[in-house]
Amino acid sequence: MNSKIRRSKGGRPPLPDLLIFLFVFSIPRAAWAAGAIEAVTQDATQGLGQLPAAAVVVTAPLVSDEPAPHGDEMALRIAALVAGRLGAGARVHPQAATLATARAVAGRAGALVYVQSEIARGDLRTTVDVYPSMANAWDRIRNPLPAPAGHAFASAKLDAEVRTFLAPLVLEQASVHKVKHDEGDVLAAACGDVDGDGGNELLLVSRARVALGRVRAGKFVPDRTAAWSALAPRAPVPTREPLASAVVAAGAVDVGTTDRAGLSLTPDLVGHTPLLAMPAWSSEGLVCLRPDAAVGAFDGAPVDCTVSDDVRPRMAVPSPRFDAFASAAVVDARGGTQSVVVVREPSGRVKLKMGDALAAPDGDFGAQLAVGDLDQDGVPDVATTVDGPDDAVNVFSWTPGATDLRGRLHLAATGAVRALAMCPAETNGEPALVAVVGSELWIVRAGVQGAAGVRGESMAPNVGPR
């Protein structure tokens, strides 16, 4: 979403400033209310149904596709939470064990609840199996490997609480992978897993079309496209410079531009339904921002996107008028969730809100804005650009209670930064920041502490298949 024209460099024509914020997970289109560990525990135990009294809960050792120095501690924590949800009669075994050992530990208990947790492609995945009691040795001889009587599975994206059990990420050691795109003057970008296959897809919105695809062989390759001329007529009263937005969520693609309209598209980009205004992802799920063409900015709090006569605010914002918006539900190291909202006023001032905490740091900021937790330390990271002729991508951290932002990363840009988007974790468990810089996409990821080769551009992108 944007409303400014950037001053040109070296005599080149000016390019419109652009902004899109996105923090999307492969979950239903509603906001999170809990961290990953609590989420998988709750979802898995709800799927088990009624259990016998006096169950014994045993966890398997954690399986992980990235370094997990305290992995079994996390597996035991999940098992303890499962036991707590099963009731007072359940007890947890204090050590991780194989299934064979777990069966012996359970002995004459009412049931064995075996918990298996895995870190894979940026997800925490937990499987819970309930095995019937083996009352005596003859039962174990007759049926040494009984089928589980109950089974449940749950998954959630990695967050700061899970990261405390894994190798830390270091934002200052970020890698930057650069690829080409052929979408022209991009107005907005978004990133997420629309089809539920575990891999992120990129959505680029230009004045000509909407393109959904992946990075392949060093280039953004669209899999599906839709021309704006086929989606919506031109707006009768557009803003002087276009505001644009894009959101990727499980099962849907939402786009909008003040040149056209706000639309919710099907994943194949064929079918679409109108939205009340410009879509944006927030800590409250999908919301819509209402532009005011007279001032070239958004006016008022975000609202529900359903076209209705009863329009009500969905969430509070730290300023009533803004030309850039970003919001996320950030999980802290203890599993608590905080709603973070960041806006940029047309004057270039940035204002932040997290719970009751407010901040308005000094300085002017560019019109691109995104917020998330790139190093999964539980502290919100705010990505923005420079308001001036020499563009750059800057990443700051905002500690709750602080009135200023702490600089973490500065990337000088070779061209105008036209859009920013946050990508949820996938391969290697690292979230990513995507910046559209001229005809390039920059994929920025925090480095794993102690890992070799975290600097530079040698790492393949996590967006789409390798």
Helices and strands as residue ranges (DSSP letters): H 36-46, E 55-59, E 63-64, H 71-86, E 91-92, H 99-106, E 111-120, E 123-132, H 137-142, E 150-157, H 160-163, E 169-180, E 186-192, E 201-206, E 209-216, E 219-227, H 228-231, E 244-249, E 252-257, E 262-265, E 272-274, E 278-282, E 285-289, E 291-292, E 297-299, E 321-322, E 324-331, E 337-344, E 350-354, E 357-359, E 365-372, E 381-386, E 392-397, E 406-412, E 417-423, G 427-429, E 432-437, E 440-448
